[in-house]
């Protein structure tokens, strides 16, 4: 039935043998498969970090609320173009997965879970979340990974032995991965507020800093600037699209610009 498929493409490992178009295969001398229309719909998958560090917010909102604003915006715009949307909430384990679906009620449920779901664990395990997605998503999707990347390249090595960088590269090869880095300005700059006890929300580790001393503030800023630069290098090496949003600034325009440049690249 010609109505059912839109184009032909070369056979790739993992394709269904029954989708092979034998006439074209015979003429071309190598296997081609019919590409069906429903396959053209890219599901949008929102993978959101809800570990303890996401509850931090030095301004009007926490990183989790900020992530929910961005992810909610993405979900609504995807549903407008009638794409399916999925949600993964993760800490150091998969907390909740809602498979790709359409419809207003589904989108409202996603947004409710983004905001109010109570995580059982405090830690973060990005490779674990991505490994899970690579197992449950049957076909290519666009995956937005929303996290502060504060604990991403730490001690977590999942059972398969791959670290966050390798898992990010692998997911990007299989799907279309966009890393959305959520950054609170207080993570880069200390205010001169005397003695501060800084707690790592996920490990509970306490660190005492004298923020009235310029040298301490400078070292804190330098360490964090280096962390961000290292993160950028990592993403560039992995060839992954990255967006960094500060909780202090509006995100809508940057998001729109990002999609425009991507569309331009696709055409080109």
C-alpha angles and dihedrals in degrees: 000000000000092000089067103064134045108192147355126244136174117279115263127193108272095035118127112261089218090063092062113118100220096192093056091040090054093048095046097040092230132073121275127183131207110246110218124222097239088057088064090068107092112209114224112226120195111200108189128188110223097171120135095273089062089067090067119105128158092185137040095310143030122245088252093056089046091050089049090052092052095041091045090053090050092047094051094047091048092051090050089060086045096246121150117253129205131188130210118185113191143174117165084320136033104277100179137353123190109186122230112289140150133230141079096266091053092051092049090051090050091052092047091052092046090057105034111023109123111224118222094209136046105209132084128236111174097172089053092052093048093046088054092051092048088056100045103039108084096193141024114297138171107250123198111197109200115192143122091241088219094132099021102109097037131108098309112119111166123218092270090059097237119130128218094272094051092045091049090052092047093048090048090053092050097038136007105273125195117186112213108196113201113203130186111206090225088067090066105034130041118210115230093255104139120244111008130186108210115198126200100227093210104042097028089230113156125213124186117213132179098220093182088074113086092211091058092049091047093050091049091050093046093049091051095044088054091049091054093046091050089050091052092049090050093052092046091052090049089049092231126150110244135193122189117200126185116214086225095064137059113257106196097091095047089049092052092047090050092055092046093053090046092051089049090051092050092053091046 
